Amino acid sequence: MKINPFIVLFVFYSMGIKAQIGGESVYQFLNLSSSARQIALGGEVLTFIDDVNQPTWNPSTINAEMDNQFSVNYSSYLAGINIGSISYARQISRRFGTVHGNIKFLDYGTLIESDEQGNEIGDFKARDLAVSIGYAVNLPWTNLFFGTNIKLINSNISNFTSIGIATDLAILYYSPYKSYSFTIVARNIGAQIKSFNGLNERLPFKVAIGASYKFEYVPLKWYLTIDNLQKWNVSFINPSEQTIDLEGNITEEKNGFIGNTLRHFVIGAELFPGSALNVRLGYNVRRAAELKLQNVRTFGGISVGFGLKMNNLKFNYAYSKFHSASNASTFSLQIDLDRR
């Protein structure tokens, strides 16, 4: 049995997973956000302390304010892909602290099955699932918080199944009396317990640092993430940037030190943070660089969204642009189960 290579290539490239990063590991869905608030701010924010979805990406943000918060998230992604998650946090006791749980799924839909000669012989389905539980502690007499997630991962492609286990480790500096916070996170440290075909593949290990700053006299909060620190050279040659002279010689785009450095940056801004209505804007430099088209303004890498709070409900929406032919909408609903 052989998976149609065109379908696989389209799915993974549309998800913004490039060969140097995504093609080297399995369970890439672990690095896809399903939170509308996070996606609207560029997709990589790490310093939310008031969002029950955040611990999935940064377990050190787990705190008592998340107690009895429940969230459901859904995105109609690219090429018929659906991604979603649910999150919940519960304070066990004032002394023990708060525990966070998350279930995340990704459904690739129906894909084409073909034989070795490329002849279509049917179709099949592919799905990914991850279940995680997290916990954080405040280091005594400091504003530092240490957190960890434990994740059980399951992936199914037709009749093939893979199972893995992973952990996230993170440290956060946060004080309610400071206008800034920063963190460092190492995600997806683990291994496959059962591989698809007997050959174990690496998990999508990722190291990132994040920071946020809220202006004192302006209703604006900035978010900055520098991701993929585990592999500094993340530059990818965009085929659309190739030039061909009259003799047929091909000149490829060259990415220098500055260009590669900038591709690690994700920037977001939130207007009216903490208010009933928030407006958000994000920019993912790497996504914009890899999915741009020559002589065409695609607005790739840009994401926008808003949040609306009504009593015990918080509704968030995000619109993210990949290139001129694809975009995605994400919806999140967070419920405070203690409020009536």
Secondary structure as UniProt FT lines:
FT   STRAND          2..3
FT   HELIX           5..14
FT   TURN            15..16
FT   TURN            19..21
FT   HELIX           22..24
FT   HELIX           28..31
FT   HELIX           36..40
FT   TURN            41..42
FT   TURN            52..53
FT   HELIX           54..56
FT   HELIX           59..61
FT   HELIX           64..66
FT   TURN            67..68
FT   STRAND          69..76
FT   HELIX           78..80
FT   STRAND          82..93
FT   TURN            94..96
FT   STRAND          97..114
FT   TURN            116..117
FT   STRAND          120..138
FT   TURN            140..141
FT   STRAND          144..157
FT   TURN            158..159
FT   STRAND          160..173
FT   TURN            176..177
FT   STRAND          180..194
FT   STRAND          206..214
FT   STRAND          220..226
FT   TURN            229..230
FT   HELIX           239..241
FT   STRAND          243..244
FT   TURN            246..247
FT   STRAND          250..251
FT   HELIX           257..262
FT   TURN            263..264
FT   STRAND          265..271
FT   TURN            273..274
FT   STRAND          277..284
FT   HELIX           285..290
FT   TURN            294..295
FT   TURN            300..301
FT   STRAND          302..310
FT   TURN            311..312
FT   STRAND          313..323
FT   TURN            324..325
FT   STRAND          326..336
FT   TURN            337..338
//
